[in-house]
Amino acid sequence: MSTQQEVIEIERDGAALLLAPHAGGRLMTWRVGGEPVIHWPDAPDWSNPAKIRGGNPLLFPFLGRHFVDGEIGHWRNPEGVVHALPTHGFARDLPFTWTRDADGHGVRMTLVDSDATRAGYPFAFRFEAAYRIVDAHTLEVELTTSNPGEVPLPYYAGHHFYFHLPHGQRAESSVQLPHTERRRQLPDGSITAAEAGLASYSLADPAIVDVFHCLTRQPDEPMLLNLPGLGRTVRLELQQPDSVPWYAVTTWTESDASDFYCVEPWIGLPDAIHNGRGLRWLAPGKTETASLRLVVTPAA
């Protein structure tokens, strides 16, 4: 698809966002002082936005992989009815409507239920992603879910931030975490038992690819992505007033040659619709928001 008229730009104090609301509400990139913080490829294949390795794909209504009797891409409701739903849900594949904040410093993008969503997820919903440049180094992000229907709404949403990092700089880069426990998903969809998490990991460590760092309590301290080769640290402030609690942060990259590293705050774990880990049931008429802040500071 052509993006000439579908990409919007938000600028403030030398920071800039590029977003493609009609391509899954995709944040494409965030630049601070002209330098990319969020990675975006030079030649994205817009015919398949879900496979573009960059930006921030929105994960909703369920994130990760879900299974029924070992078959991926299906989930079973409490009454035993099985539905088909793609990995990471459908939001990243669908067009969002959007409005710019009155002062021009942010944008709110909205997806509501439609014929395209009800077959695999038979619920009324309103899902909104909001990005706002607070200042030259700070980005505020919100995921808001509303239930306009008459039955409880099951969901667990998340982010898939692709942080820019030349692959040759991974060994000197690290992620610093609050108190966590490590888990993984096995090929049959089950989640491993918890292992004690470390305070810091090298981004060159293959053992943290596709690992869920589960927060054992709501963190008072931020998570830090230390990128000395780029002269920056990215601070993920997960503890925000009135926010839904974040359940885990997932670390992932595609290959040794990928010039990005993904750090993904999630409300729940994969297959939570069956295992309950982070699964939320939103009551009819209710709305809740998961908030975070990303702050870029000079490398320590």
ROKOL-726730 format. One record per residue (C-alpha): x, y, z. Coordinates in nm, 3 decimals, decimal comma, always signed. Each point is the difference from the previous one (the first is absolute). Example, Ala and Ser with C-alpha at 12.3 -4.5 7.8 and 13.67 -1.06 7.14 Angstrom:
SITE/u/v/w
SITE/+1,230/-0,450/+0,780 .
SITE/+0,137/+0,344/-0,066 .
//
This chain:
SITE/u/v/w
SITE/+0,000/+0,000/+0,000 .
SITE/+0,108/+0,360/-0,048 .
SITE/+0,073/+0,192/+0,318 .
SITE/+0,039/+0,343/-0,159 .
SITE/-0,323/+0,132/+0,151 .
SITE/-0,025/-0,239/+0,292 .
SITE/+0,307/+0,090/+0,206 .
SITE/-0,034/+0,274/+0,258 .
SITE/+0,278/+0,185/+0,177 .
SITE/+0,008/+0,147/+0,350 .
SITE/+0,284/+0,237/+0,090 .
SITE/+0,099/+0,179/+0,317 .
SITE/+0,327/+0,136/+0,141 .
SITE/+0,218/-0,185/-0,252 .
SITE/-0,181/-0,332/+0,050 .
SITE/-0,218/-0,157/-0,268 .
SITE/-0,243/-0,289/-0,045 .
SITE/-0,108/-0,161/-0,325 .
SITE/-0,317/-0,209/+0,016 .
SITE/-0,211/-0,198/-0,245 .
SITE/-0,351/-0,024/+0,152 .
SITE/-0,146/-0,188/-0,297 .
SITE/+0,269/-0,268/+0,026 .
SITE/-0,084/-0,147/+0,339 .
SITE/+0,039/+0,328/+0,192 .
SITE/+0,375/-0,045/-0,049 .
SITE/+0,246/+0,232/+0,166 .
SITE/+0,273/-0,007/-0,264 .
SITE/+0,278/+0,186/+0,172 .
SITE/+0,085/+0,239/+0,281 .
SITE/+0,295/+0,229/-0,057 .
SITE/+0,173/+0,206/+0,265 .
SITE/+0,236/+0,270/-0,123 .
SITE/-0,026/-0,149/-0,349 .
SITE/+0,119/-0,345/+0,112 .
SITE/-0,229/-0,307/-0,008 .
SITE/-0,093/-0,146/+0,337 .
SITE/-0,260/-0,231/-0,155 .
SITE/+0,132/-0,193/-0,301 .
SITE/-0,168/+0,016/-0,340 .
SITE/+0,124/-0,192/-0,308 .
SITE/+0,105/+0,178/-0,317 .
SITE/-0,232/-0,199/-0,227 .
SITE/-0,303/-0,128/+0,195 .
SITE/-0,240/-0,236/-0,174 .
SITE/-0,331/+0,174/+0,054 .
SITE/-0,186/-0,289/-0,159 .
SITE/+0,053/-0,188/+0,328 .
SITE/+0,029/+0,254/+0,284 .
SITE/+0,004/-0,267/+0,271 .
SITE/+0,333/-0,128/-0,134 .
SITE/+0,174/+0,339/-0,013 .
SITE/+0,289/-0,015/+0,246 .
SITE/-0,025/+0,344/+0,149 .
SITE/-0,207/+0,254/+0,185 .
SITE/-0,244/-0,117/+0,263 .
SITE/-0,261/-0,253/-0,112 .
SITE/-0,303/+0,008/+0,230 .
SITE/-0,088/-0,336/+0,156 .
SITE/-0,374/-0,040/+0,063 .
SITE/-0,231/-0,163/+0,105 .
SITE/+0,241/-0,281/+0,094 .
SITE/+0,376/+0,014/-0,031 .
SITE/+0,240/-0,280/-0,092 .
SITE/-0,093/-0,353/-0,099 .
SITE/-0,314/-0,180/+0,118 .
SITE/-0,083/-0,366/-0,048 .
SITE/-0,290/-0,244/+0,012 .
SITE/+0,100/-0,366/+0,018 .
SITE/+0,346/+0,088/-0,126 .
SITE/-0,128/+0,199/-0,300 .
SITE/+0,130/+0,356/-0,017 .
SITE/-0,225/+0,294/-0,080 .
SITE/-0,308/-0,120/+0,189 .
SITE/-0,157/+0,066/+0,338 .
SITE/-0,282/-0,160/+0,198 .
SITE/-0,251/+0,206/+0,196 .
SITE/-0,134/-0,109/+0,342 .
SITE/-0,299/-0,164/-0,172 .
SITE/+0,232/-0,217/-0,210 .
SITE/-0,048/+0,179/-0,333 .
SITE/+0,321/+0,021/-0,205 .
SITE/+0,085/+0,314/-0,198 .
SITE/+0,280/+0,072/-0,249 .
SITE/+0,217/+0,304/+0,080 .
SITE/+0,345/+0,078/-0,141 .
SITE/+0,315/+0,025/+0,209 .
SITE/+0,014/+0,341/+0,173 .
SITE/-0,365/+0,060/-0,090 .
SITE/-0,140/+0,203/-0,288 .
SITE/+0,061/+0,364/+0,094 .
SITE/+0,334/+0,026/-0,181 .
SITE/-0,172/-0,101/-0,328 .
SITE/-0,299/+0,234/+0,007 .
SITE/-0,057/+0,371/-0,072 .
SITE/-0,043/+0,239/+0,291 .
SITE/-0,175/+0,335/-0,006 .
SITE/+0,196/+0,283/+0,157 .
SITE/-0,013/+0,349/+0,147 .
SITE/+0,283/+0,237/+0,077 .
SITE/+0,019/+0,159/+0,345 .
SITE/-0,124/+0,358/+0,005 .
SITE/+0,350/+0,134/+0,063 .
SITE/+0,150/-0,216/-0,277 .
SITE/+0,238/-0,187/+0,235 .
SITE/-0,172/-0,338/-0,004 .
SITE/-0,235/-0,233/-0,182 .
SITE/-0,271/-0,248/+0,103 .
SITE/-0,082/-0,292/-0,230 .
SITE/-0,314/-0,211/+0,040 .
SITE/-0,116/-0,346/-0,105 .
SITE/-0,354/-0,128/+0,065 .
SITE/-0,161/-0,337/-0,059 .
SITE/-0,117/-0,081/-0,351 .
SITE/-0,081/-0,296/-0,223 .
SITE/+0,377/-0,044/-0,036 .
SITE/+0,043/-0,056/+0,375 .
SITE/-0,313/-0,177/+0,122 .
SITE/+0,059/-0,341/-0,158 .
SITE/+0,311/-0,063/+0,209 .
SITE/-0,088/+0,229/+0,291 .
SITE/-0,379/+0,029/+0,042 .
SITE/-0,005/+0,308/+0,220 .
SITE/-0,074/+0,369/-0,021 .
SITE/+0,308/+0,207/+0,081 .
SITE/+0,178/+0,331/-0,047 .
SITE/+0,381/-0,011/-0,002 .
SITE/+0,205/+0,319/-0,007 .
SITE/+0,373/+0,066/-0,024 .
SITE/+0,121/+0,346/+0,091 .
SITE/+0,350/+0,145/-0,048 .
SITE/+0,100/+0,339/+0,131 .
SITE/+0,334/+0,181/-0,013 .
SITE/+0,034/+0,149/+0,348 .
SITE/+0,331/+0,173/-0,060 .
SITE/+0,318/-0,035/-0,205 .
SITE/+0,085/-0,337/+0,157 .
SITE/-0,327/-0,147/+0,131 .
SITE/-0,276/-0,199/-0,169 .
SITE/-0,323/-0,086/+0,181 .
SITE/-0,188/-0,308/-0,122 .
SITE/-0,344/-0,130/+0,095 .
SITE/-0,203/-0,306/-0,096 .
SITE/-0,366/+0,051/+0,094 .
SITE/-0,259/-0,278/-0,020 .
SITE/-0,374/+0,059/+0,038 .
SITE/-0,286/-0,247/+0,020 .
SITE/-0,320/+0,144/-0,153 .
SITE/-0,157/-0,346/-0,006 .
SITE/-0,220/-0,194/+0,239 .
SITE/+0,239/-0,281/+0,100 .
SITE/+0,348/+0,006/+0,159 .
SITE/+0,281/+0,063/-0,249 .
SITE/+0,310/-0,224/+0,018 .
SITE/+0,322/+0,161/-0,119 .
SITE/+0,373/+0,042/+0,059 .
SITE/+0,172/+0,259/-0,214 .
SITE/+0,359/+0,107/-0,048 .
SITE/+0,272/+0,180/-0,189 .
SITE/+0,270/-0,126/-0,235 .
SITE/+0,254/+0,285/+0,000 .
SITE/+0,286/-0,047/-0,248 .
SITE/+0,282/+0,206/+0,152 .
SITE/+0,269/+0,109/-0,241 .
SITE/+0,333/-0,171/+0,071 .
SITE/+0,268/-0,089/-0,257 .
SITE/+0,064/-0,370/+0,049 .
SITE/+0,372/+0,052/+0,052 .
SITE/-0,075/+0,194/+0,320 .
SITE/-0,195/-0,271/+0,180 .
SITE/+0,291/-0,128/+0,208 .
SITE/+0,049/+0,340/+0,163 .
SITE/-0,374/+0,057/+0,045 .
SITE/-0,217/-0,128/+0,284 .
SITE/-0,343/-0,003/+0,151 .
SITE/-0,041/+0,080/+0,368 .
SITE/-0,312/-0,128/+0,173 .
SITE/-0,188/+0,038/+0,325 .
SITE/-0,074/-0,320/+0,194 .
SITE/-0,121/-0,263/-0,249 .
SITE/-0,041/-0,372/-0,064 .
SITE/+0,081/-0,156/-0,337 .
SITE/-0,243/-0,216/-0,194 .
SITE/-0,030/-0,131/-0,356 .
SITE/-0,269/-0,155/-0,215 .
SITE/+0,052/-0,360/-0,108 .
SITE/-0,095/-0,132/-0,345 .
SITE/-0,328/-0,140/+0,132 .
SITE/-0,099/+0,344/+0,133 .
SITE/+0,064/-0,068/+0,367 .
SITE/+0,201/+0,243/+0,211 .
SITE/+0,313/-0,112/+0,183 .
SITE/+0,040/+0,018/+0,375 .
SITE/+0,147/+0,323/+0,133 .
SITE/+0,376/+0,043/+0,036 .
SITE/+0,162/+0,279/+0,197 .
SITE/+0,074/+0,296/-0,221 .
SITE/+0,323/+0,197/-0,006 .
SITE/+0,034/+0,374/+0,048 .
SITE/+0,175/+0,045/-0,336 .
SITE/+0,054/-0,189/-0,325 .
SITE/+0,226/+0,058/-0,298 .
SITE/-0,196/+0,042/-0,323 .
SITE/+0,251/-0,239/-0,158 .
SITE/-0,125/-0,278/+0,229 .
SITE/-0,200/-0,246/-0,214 .
SITE/-0,166/-0,135/+0,315 .
SITE/-0,228/+0,304/+0,026 .
SITE/-0,143/-0,019/-0,352 .
SITE/-0,375/-0,063/+0,029 .
SITE/+0,010/+0,010/+0,381 .
SITE/-0,278/+0,142/+0,219 .
SITE/+0,138/+0,202/+0,292 .
SITE/-0,298/-0,015/+0,235 .
SITE/-0,030/+0,283/+0,250 .
SITE/-0,037/-0,144/+0,348 .
SITE/-0,124/+0,334/+0,129 .
SITE/-0,082/+0,333/-0,155 .
SITE/+0,338/+0,164/-0,052 .
SITE/+0,099/+0,317/+0,180 .
SITE/+0,312/+0,026/-0,215 .
SITE/-0,004/+0,016/-0,380 .
SITE/+0,127/-0,255/-0,243 .
SITE/+0,312/+0,119/-0,185 .
SITE/+0,120/-0,077/-0,350 .
SITE/+0,367/+0,098/+0,008 .
SITE/+0,139/+0,075/-0,348 .
SITE/+0,347/+0,153/+0,048 .
SITE/+0,094/-0,034/-0,366 .
SITE/-0,285/+0,237/-0,083 .
SITE/+0,079/+0,223/+0,297 .
SITE/-0,341/-0,053/+0,156 .
SITE/-0,205/-0,181/+0,259 .
SITE/-0,372/-0,059/-0,056 .
SITE/-0,195/-0,002/+0,324 .
SITE/-0,329/-0,191/+0,004 .
SITE/-0,213/+0,137/+0,282 .
SITE/-0,267/-0,266/+0,049 .
SITE/-0,145/+0,126/+0,326 .
SITE/-0,251/+0,270/-0,097 .
SITE/-0,296/+0,140/+0,197 .
SITE/-0,330/-0,185/-0,053 .
SITE/+0,156/-0,242/-0,249 .
SITE/-0,085/-0,364/-0,042 .
SITE/+0,301/-0,193/+0,138 .
SITE/+0,252/-0,128/-0,251 .
SITE/+0,051/-0,374/+0,040 .
SITE/+0,325/-0,053/-0,187 .
SITE/+0,258/+0,147/-0,233 .
SITE/+0,110/-0,226/-0,286 .
SITE/+0,342/+0,018/-0,168 .
SITE/+0,040/-0,117/-0,359 .
SITE/+0,193/+0,054/-0,320 .
SITE/-0,023/-0,177/-0,333 .
SITE/+0,361/-0,090/-0,079 .
SITE/+0,363/+0,076/+0,078 .
SITE/+0,001/+0,248/-0,289 .
SITE/-0,316/+0,193/+0,097 .
SITE/+0,060/+0,369/+0,065 .
SITE/-0,270/+0,013/+0,265 .
SITE/-0,081/-0,149/+0,336 .
SITE/-0,358/-0,036/+0,120 .
SITE/-0,105/+0,081/+0,355 .
SITE/-0,372/-0,063/+0,037 .
SITE/-0,214/+0,098/+0,301 .
SITE/-0,294/-0,242/+0,022 .
SITE/-0,314/-0,005/+0,213 .
SITE/+0,001/-0,382/+0,002 .
SITE/+0,185/-0,304/-0,126 .
SITE/-0,070/-0,196/-0,319 .
SITE/-0,296/-0,239/+0,026 .
SITE/-0,130/+0,190/+0,301 .
SITE/-0,354/-0,068/-0,122 .
SITE/+0,070/-0,357/+0,112 .
SITE/+0,269/+0,030/+0,269 .
SITE/-0,135/+0,318/+0,161 .
SITE/+0,340/+0,175/+0,032 .
SITE/-0,094/+0,365/-0,042 .
SITE/-0,339/-0,072/-0,158 .
SITE/-0,237/+0,290/+0,065 .
SITE/-0,378/-0,013/-0,003 .
SITE/-0,134/+0,351/-0,058 .
SITE/-0,354/+0,047/+0,130 .
SITE/-0,273/+0,140/-0,227 .
SITE/+0,013/+0,380/-0,018 .
SITE/+0,351/+0,019/+0,147 .
SITE/+0,322/+0,149/-0,139 .
SITE/+0,360/-0,046/+0,111 .
SITE/+0,338/+0,124/-0,119 .
SITE/+0,351/-0,143/+0,004 .
SITE/+0,250/+0,288/+0,005 .
SITE/+0,375/+0,037/-0,023 .
SITE/+0,266/+0,259/-0,076 .
SITE/+0,312/-0,034/-0,211 .
SITE/+0,278/+0,243/+0,091 .
SITE/+0,328/+0,040/-0,186 .
SITE/+0,300/+0,110/+0,210 .
SITE/+0,373/+0,018/-0,074 .
SITE/+0,184/-0,327/+0,055 .
SITE/+0,143/-0,037/+0,349 .
//
